[in-house]
Amino acid sequence: MLKVYGLKNCDTCRKVMKALDGAELVDVRAEGVPEEVMQAAYEQFGDALANTRSTTWRNLGEAERKQPVLALIQEHPALMKRPLIERDGTLYLGWGKDTQEALL
């Protein structure tokens, strides 16, 4: 089972879906990320789970930015760094060379 958590209009997520045959895209705005997957991702990636270069992050106030990452992502799903890929219980974050080598 190969799931890609991201946004359907995200260019990187589109590239991933083309590259990974048979992957299922889970739109985080429409469907969200299951709590257990989010918790496991946070334990593995920590605060790197939030995309601090995104427009969503830049539009947050100082007080909001100090909230815990999981709470922020739950409130603003587009804030999650994309894509979060789950394959056979293993999580990958982003679409860098290391992720591509592991999945292709």
C-alpha angles and dihedrals in degrees: 000000000000119000127180115200109202144092124301091225095047112114093214092050089051090053090050093050091052092048098044109062114213096012119147118225115218109196105219093205094053103031107016126212119286112257094240092051091048092049092049090047091051092049090052102038104021117191090351084082088080118076101226091181094061128108088240091059093047090052093055119099122238092258092052092049090059092060119105112278095240092053091049093050091048090053095040109027093181088065091074114103107249141267110020105188125197120194121170092334095312118116128213125186122208129353102269126143092271093055092044092051091050095049106033 
